[in-house]
Amino acid sequence: MQSLHIAWNDVKIRIADRSALIMLLLLPLVLTAILGTALKPIMSNEDSFADTTIGLYTADSDSLARIFEEDVLRKLDFIKIESTNKEENLGKMLKEGKIDVGLSIPTVWSENVKEGKLKEVRLFSNSDKELKAAVIESILTSFVSRVQSVSHTTNVVMADLSTSQAVAAGPGEVTELASTITVELTNQGNEVTPITDRTIGKETVSSMQYYAAAMAAMFLLYNITTGAKSFIKERDLETLARLKISPTSDWSIILGKFLGTLGFACIQFLIFIMGTSLFCKVHWGDNVGQLLAMGGAYAVAVSGLSMLLAGLIKEMRTADLISGIGIQILAFAGGSMLPLSQFPDFLKRLSDVVPNKWALTGFLEIMAGVNWGEILPAIIGLFLVGIAAMLIGTLRLRTR
């Protein structure tokens, strides 16, 4: 009961602090709305393959160009084709947003196909459609490679046949055999493997959802320094000393401070979820149980880390420094400022040890609609980090 009384007193003090409320409750909502809206073009469904419109110009009725259009492009469900009779129209269509990528196939594209060479196809794209352009370029490159492979294989087979006993059967049969081989290789090479757009779960996460999760992960981090500063402040004001004179044990005091930070972090998380849902229309997923479990585990982690920090530092200015710089570093490393997909490989490996990255990833997976098995390791990991940090911090605080 003494621990609960201390915890409740801490929560009331933080709620009464208007600057803390603005910092930890209002600011995350404002930043979520700004970042989610401003960065929507960067994190839009451009990252998916759906509804890619290609502007296609073919200089003539080359047979290979026809095969590429009919047997490759038109067999891919995510591609729509807008044909044009002038190459210069492709640039205009791009500027007007009518197409995502433009392809210009030259005259007699297959002129040198017997030598395994093809004329260069021109590709038109805008900087904001780089992924779609890269996908189309990959399809084109794959097709050209297959054509060159077929040509090379046919030439090798013909060379072998010309020196083999099959020549005795007559040139007619050799030519027919070579033609059959070419057709079979071409048919095999033009088979299209379906490409589908898939996410880690059932849903695709929007930019607003990403930054809602990112801001939740970042601003809950501030409870680490807030909890530690509360402990240091009460120690400096000798409030803790007066508590020790009372029948309250050290364990009850420390547990109460831990529960106070945990309680405020949970309140902050719930208000943030409701605020982003109402004002930013953020969909946090269909499984409320998963969301509460992840948020609760993360709150335990930051509360435990606050006790560890309180046990490691002695001065308020050190806590202020960590709050100003350290939390920002953790937020950046955890993906709250820049999507994790944009990180270089060494930073991605570094982010794996940051707890707020586990929380952010967990929130995104819940939004995407994964099952419990996908997020359970993160929930358990965050909970264990919080308990371990609290125990270590408790031992440090008791010795001091």
C-alpha positions as CSV (number, residue, x, y, z in Angstrom):
1,M,0.0,0.0,0.0
2,Q,2.9,2.4,0.8
3,S,4.3,1.8,-2.7
4,L,0.9,2.5,-4.3
5,H,0.6,5.7,-2.3
6,I,4.0,6.9,-3.4
7,A,3.2,6.0,-7.0
8,W,-0.1,7.8,-7.0
9,N,1.5,10.9,-5.5
10,D,4.1,10.9,-8.3
11,V,1.4,10.6,-11.0
12,K,-0.5,13.5,-9.5
13,I,2.6,15.7,-9.4
14,R,3.3,15.0,-13.1
15,I,-0.3,15.6,-14.1
16,A,-0.2,19.0,-12.3
17,D,3.0,20.0,-14.2
18,R,1.6,21.8,-17.2
19,S,4.9,22.0,-19.1
20,A,5.3,18.2,-18.7
21,L,1.8,17.7,-20.0
22,I,2.4,19.8,-23.1
23,M,5.7,18.1,-23.7
24,L,4.6,14.5,-23.2
25,L,0.9,14.6,-24.3
26,L,0.2,17.6,-26.7
27,L,3.5,17.8,-28.6
28,P,3.5,14.1,-29.8
29,L,0.0,14.6,-31.3
30,V,1.1,17.8,-33.1
31,L,4.3,16.2,-34.4
32,T,2.4,13.1,-35.6
33,A,0.0,15.2,-37.6
34,I,2.7,17.4,-39.1
35,L,5.1,14.6,-40.0
36,G,2.5,12.1,-41.1
37,T,1.0,14.7,-43.5
38,A,4.3,16.3,-44.7
39,L,6.0,13.0,-45.4
40,K,3.1,11.3,-47.0
41,P,4.5,11.6,-50.6
42,I,7.7,9.9,-49.4
43,M,6.0,7.1,-47.6
44,S,2.9,6.7,-49.8
45,N,2.0,3.5,-51.6
46,E,4.8,4.4,-54.1
47,D,6.6,1.6,-52.2
48,S,4.1,-0.9,-53.6
49,F,3.7,-2.2,-57.1
50,A,0.0,-1.5,-57.4
51,D,-1.3,0.4,-60.4
52,T,2.0,1.2,-62.2
53,T,1.1,2.9,-65.4
54,I,3.6,2.7,-68.2
55,G,3.7,5.0,-71.2
56,L,4.8,2.9,-74.2
57,Y,6.2,4.1,-77.5
58,T,7.2,1.6,-80.1
59,A,8.9,3.0,-83.3
60,D,7.6,0.2,-85.5
61,S,5.8,-3.1,-85.4
62,D,8.9,-5.1,-84.4
63,S,8.1,-8.6,-83.5
64,L,10.2,-8.6,-80.3
65,A,8.6,-5.4,-79.2
66,R,5.2,-7.0,-79.7
67,I,6.3,-10.0,-77.6
68,F,7.6,-7.8,-74.8
69,E,4.3,-5.9,-74.7
70,E,1.8,-8.7,-75.1
71,D,3.6,-11.6,-73.4
72,V,5.4,-9.8,-70.6
73,L,4.0,-6.4,-69.7
74,R,0.3,-7.1,-70.2
75,K,0.5,-10.3,-68.2
76,L,1.5,-8.5,-65.1
77,D,-1.6,-7.5,-63.0
78,F,0.0,-4.4,-61.5
79,I,0.9,-2.8,-64.9
80,K,-1.4,-0.6,-67.0
81,I,-0.2,0.5,-70.4
82,E,-0.8,3.8,-72.1
83,S,0.4,3.7,-75.7
84,T,1.6,6.7,-77.6
85,N,2.6,7.3,-81.2
86,K,5.3,9.9,-80.4
87,E,8.3,9.5,-78.1
88,E,8.2,13.2,-77.0
89,N,4.7,12.5,-75.6
90,L,6.3,10.4,-72.9
91,G,7.9,13.3,-71.1
92,K,4.6,15.3,-71.3
93,M,2.6,12.4,-69.9
94,L,5.1,12.1,-67.0
95,K,4.8,15.8,-66.1
96,E,1.0,15.6,-66.2
97,G,1.0,12.5,-63.9
98,K,-0.7,10.3,-66.5
99,I,2.0,7.7,-66.3
100,D,4.6,6.5,-63.8
101,V,7.3,5.3,-66.2
102,G,7.9,5.7,-69.9
103,L,9.5,3.2,-72.3
104,S,10.6,4.0,-75.8
105,I,11.4,1.0,-77.9
106,P,13.6,1.9,-81.0
107,T,13.2,1.0,-84.6
108,V,13.9,-2.7,-85.5
109,W,14.7,-3.5,-81.9
110,S,15.5,-7.1,-82.8
111,E,17.7,-6.3,-85.8
112,N,20.8,-7.8,-84.2
113,V,19.2,-10.4,-82.1
114,K,21.0,-13.3,-83.9
115,E,24.3,-11.8,-82.6
116,G,22.8,-11.6,-79.1
117,K,22.5,-7.8,-79.2
118,L,19.6,-5.5,-78.8
119,K,19.3,-1.8,-79.3
120,E,18.9,0.3,-76.1
121,V,15.4,1.0,-74.9
122,R,15.0,4.5,-73.4
123,L,13.4,4.7,-69.9
124,F,11.7,7.9,-68.7
125,S,10.9,8.5,-65.0
126,N,10.5,11.1,-62.3
127,S,12.5,11.2,-59.0
128,D,9.4,10.5,-57.0
129,K,8.8,7.3,-58.9
130,E,12.2,5.8,-58.5
131,L,11.0,2.5,-57.1
132,K,8.5,1.9,-59.9
133,A,11.1,2.8,-62.5
134,A,13.5,0.4,-60.9
135,V,10.9,-2.4,-61.1
136,I,10.1,-1.8,-64.7
137,E,13.8,-1.5,-65.6
138,S,14.4,-4.8,-63.9
139,I,11.6,-6.5,-65.9
140,L,13.1,-5.0,-69.1
141,T,16.6,-6.1,-68.2
142,S,15.3,-9.6,-67.4
143,F,13.5,-9.9,-70.8
144,V,16.6,-8.7,-72.7
145,S,18.8,-11.1,-70.8
146,R,16.5,-14.0,-71.7
147,V,16.4,-13.0,-75.4
148,Q,20.2,-12.9,-75.4
149,S,20.4,-16.2,-73.7
150,V,18.0,-17.8,-76.2
151,S,20.1,-16.4,-79.1
152,H,23.4,-17.5,-77.6
153,T,22.0,-21.0,-76.9
154,T,20.5,-21.3,-80.4
155,N,23.9,-20.4,-82.0
156,V,25.7,-22.9,-79.8
157,V,23.2,-25.7,-80.7
158,M,23.4,-24.8,-84.4
159,A,27.2,-24.9,-84.3
160,D,27.1,-28.4,-82.6
161,L,24.6,-29.7,-85.1
162,S,26.6,-28.5,-88.0
163,T,29.5,-30.7,-86.9
164,S,27.5,-33.7,-85.8
165,Q,26.2,-36.7,-87.6
166,A,22.8,-35.0,-87.7
167,V,24.0,-33.1,-90.8
168,A,23.8,-36.4,-92.7
169,A,20.1,-36.3,-92.2
170,G,20.0,-33.2,-94.5
171,P,20.0,-29.5,-93.9
172,G,16.2,-29.4,-93.9
173,E,15.9,-31.4,-90.7
174,V,18.7,-29.5,-89.0
175,T,17.0,-26.2,-89.7
176,E,13.7,-27.6,-88.5
177,L,15.3,-28.9,-85.3
178,A,17.1,-25.6,-84.6
179,S,13.8,-23.7,-85.2
180,T,12.0,-26.0,-82.7
181,I,14.7,-25.4,-80.1
182,T,14.5,-21.7,-80.6
183,V,10.7,-21.7,-80.2
184,E,10.9,-23.8,-77.1
185,L,13.6,-21.7,-75.4
186,T,11.7,-18.5,-76.3
187,N,8.4,-19.9,-74.8
188,Q,10.2,-20.9,-71.7
189,G,12.0,-17.6,-71.4
190,N,8.8,-15.5,-71.8
191,E,6.9,-17.2,-69.0
192,V,6.1,-14.5,-66.4
193,T,6.4,-15.2,-62.7
194,P,3.6,-13.3,-61.0
195,I,4.6,-10.4,-58.8
196,T,2.4,-9.5,-55.9
197,D,2.5,-6.7,-53.4
198,R,2.6,-8.1,-49.9
199,T,3.1,-6.7,-46.4
200,I,4.2,-8.4,-43.2
201,G,0.6,-8.6,-42.2
202,K,-2.8,-8.1,-43.7
203,E,-2.6,-4.3,-44.1
204,T,-0.3,-1.7,-45.5
205,V,1.0,0.9,-43.0
206,S,0.5,4.5,-44.0
207,S,2.9,7.5,-43.3
208,M,0.5,8.8,-40.6
209,Q,0.5,5.4,-38.9
210,Y,4.2,5.1,-39.1
211,Y,4.8,8.5,-37.4
212,A,2.1,7.9,-34.8
213,A,4.0,4.7,-33.8
214,A,7.3,6.6,-34.0
215,M,6.2,9.5,-31.8
216,A,4.7,7.0,-29.3
217,A,8.0,5.2,-29.1
218,M,10.0,8.5,-28.8
219,F,8.0,10.4,-26.3
220,L,7.5,7.4,-23.9
221,L,11.3,7.4,-23.8
222,Y,11.2,10.7,-21.9
223,N,9.8,8.9,-18.9
224,I,13.3,7.5,-18.4
225,T,14.7,10.9,-17.5
226,T,11.5,12.1,-16.0
227,G,11.4,9.3,-13.5
228,A,15.1,9.6,-12.7
229,K,14.8,13.4,-12.3
230,S,11.9,12.9,-9.9
231,F,14.0,10.6,-7.8
232,I,17.0,12.9,-7.8
233,K,14.9,16.0,-7.0
234,E,13.3,14.3,-4.0
235,R,16.7,13.1,-2.8
236,D,18.1,16.7,-3.1
237,L,15.1,18.1,-1.2
238,E,15.5,15.4,1.4
239,T,12.0,14.1,0.8
240,L,13.5,10.6,0.5
241,A,15.3,11.1,3.8
242,R,12.1,11.9,5.6
243,L,10.4,8.9,4.0
244,K,13.2,6.7,5.3
245,I,12.6,7.9,8.8
246,S,9.0,6.7,8.5
247,P,8.2,2.9,8.6
248,T,8.5,2.9,4.7
249,S,11.2,0.5,3.6
250,D,13.7,1.2,0.8
251,W,12.1,-1.4,-1.4
252,S,8.7,0.2,-1.0
253,I,10.1,3.7,-1.9
254,I,11.9,2.4,-5.0
255,L,8.9,0.3,-6.1
256,G,6.6,3.2,-5.6
257,K,8.8,5.4,-7.8
258,F,8.9,2.7,-10.4
259,L,5.1,2.3,-10.3
260,G,4.6,6.1,-10.5
261,T,6.7,6.3,-13.7
262,L,4.9,3.2,-15.0
263,G,1.5,4.6,-14.3
264,F,2.2,7.9,-16.0
265,A,3.7,6.2,-19.0
266,C,0.6,4.1,-19.4
267,I,-1.7,7.1,-19.1
268,Q,0.4,9.0,-21.6
269,F,0.3,6.0,-24.0
270,L,-3.5,5.6,-23.7
271,I,-4.1,9.3,-24.2
272,F,-1.8,9.3,-27.2
273,I,-3.7,6.3,-28.8
274,M,-7.1,8.0,-28.3
275,G,-5.8,11.4,-29.5
276,T,-4.3,10.1,-32.7
277,S,-7.3,7.9,-33.4
278,L,-9.7,10.8,-33.0
279,F,-7.8,13.7,-34.4
280,C,-5.4,12.1,-36.9
281,K,-7.6,9.2,-37.9
282,V,-4.8,6.7,-37.1
283,H,-5.8,3.1,-37.2
284,W,-3.7,1.2,-34.6
285,G,-4.8,-2.3,-35.8
286,D,-7.7,-4.5,-35.1
287,N,-6.3,-6.3,-32.0
288,V,-6.6,-4.1,-29.0
289,G,-5.1,-6.8,-26.8
290,Q,-1.9,-6.8,-28.8
291,L,-1.6,-3.0,-28.7
292,L,-2.1,-2.8,-24.9
293,A,0.4,-5.6,-24.3
294,M,3.0,-3.9,-26.4
295,G,2.4,-0.5,-24.9
296,G,2.4,-2.0,-21.4
297,A,5.7,-3.9,-22.0
298,Y,7.3,-0.8,-23.4
299,A,6.1,1.3,-20.3
300,V,7.7,-1.3,-18.1
301,A,10.9,-1.0,-20.0
302,V,11.1,2.8,-19.8
303,S,10.1,2.7,-16.1
304,G,12.8,0.2,-15.3
305,L,15.4,2.2,-17.2
306,S,14.4,5.3,-15.3
307,M,15.3,3.5,-12.0
308,L,18.6,2.4,-13.6
309,L,19.4,5.9,-14.6
310,A,18.5,7.2,-11.2
311,G,21.0,4.7,-9.7
312,L,23.8,5.7,-12.1
313,I,23.6,9.5,-12.0
314,K,23.8,11.9,-9.0
315,E,23.1,15.4,-10.5
316,M,20.1,16.9,-12.1
317,R,22.1,18.6,-14.8
318,T,23.3,15.1,-16.0
319,A,19.7,14.0,-16.2
320,D,18.8,17.2,-18.2
321,L,21.7,16.5,-20.6
322,I,20.5,12.9,-21.2
323,S,17.0,14.2,-21.6
324,G,18.1,16.7,-24.2
325,I,20.6,14.7,-26.2
326,G,20.5,11.1,-25.1
327,I,16.8,10.6,-25.8
328,Q,17.2,12.2,-29.2
329,I,20.0,9.8,-30.1
330,L,17.9,6.8,-29.0
331,A,14.9,8.1,-30.9
332,F,17.0,8.5,-34.1
333,A,18.6,5.1,-33.7
334,G,15.2,3.5,-33.1
335,G,13.6,4.9,-36.3
336,S,11.4,7.7,-34.8
337,M,12.9,10.4,-36.9
338,L,13.8,8.5,-40.1
339,P,12.2,5.3,-41.3
340,L,14.4,2.3,-40.5
341,S,14.3,1.2,-44.2
342,Q,16.4,4.3,-45.0
343,F,19.2,3.4,-42.6
344,P,22.5,2.1,-43.9
345,D,23.3,-1.5,-42.8
346,F,25.6,-0.7,-39.9
347,L,22.9,1.6,-38.4
348,K,20.2,-1.1,-38.8
349,R,22.4,-3.5,-36.8
350,L,22.9,-0.8,-34.2
351,S,19.2,-0.1,-33.9
352,D,18.6,-3.8,-33.0
353,V,19.8,-3.2,-29.5
354,V,17.6,-0.1,-28.9
355,P,14.4,-1.0,-27.0
356,N,12.4,1.8,-28.6
357,K,13.1,0.2,-32.0
358,W,11.5,-3.0,-30.7
359,A,8.4,-1.0,-29.6
360,L,8.2,0.9,-32.9
361,T,8.5,-2.3,-34.9
362,G,5.9,-4.0,-32.7
363,F,3.4,-1.1,-33.1
364,L,3.8,-1.2,-36.9
365,E,3.4,-5.0,-37.0
366,I,0.2,-4.7,-35.0
367,M,-1.1,-2.1,-37.4
368,A,-0.3,-4.5,-40.2
369,G,-2.3,-7.2,-38.6
370,V,0.2,-9.9,-37.6
371,N,-0.5,-12.7,-35.2
372,W,0.7,-12.9,-31.6
373,G,3.6,-15.1,-32.5
374,E,5.2,-12.2,-34.5
375,I,5.2,-9.7,-31.6
376,L,5.5,-11.9,-28.6
377,P,9.4,-11.9,-28.6
378,A,9.4,-8.0,-28.6
379,I,6.8,-7.9,-25.7
380,I,8.8,-10.4,-23.6
381,G,12.1,-8.7,-24.5
382,L,10.8,-5.2,-23.4
383,F,9.3,-6.6,-20.2
384,L,12.6,-8.4,-19.3
385,V,14.6,-5.2,-20.0
386,G,12.4,-3.3,-17.7
387,I,12.5,-5.8,-14.8
388,A,16.3,-6.3,-15.2
389,A,16.9,-2.5,-15.3
390,M,14.7,-1.9,-12.2
391,L,16.5,-4.6,-10.2
392,I,19.9,-3.3,-11.1
393,G,18.8,0.3,-10.4
394,T,17.3,-0.8,-7.1
395,L,20.5,-2.3,-5.9
396,R,22.4,0.8,-6.9
397,L,19.9,3.1,-5.1
398,R,19.9,1.0,-1.9
399,T,23.7,1.1,-1.7
400,R,23.5,4.9,-1.9
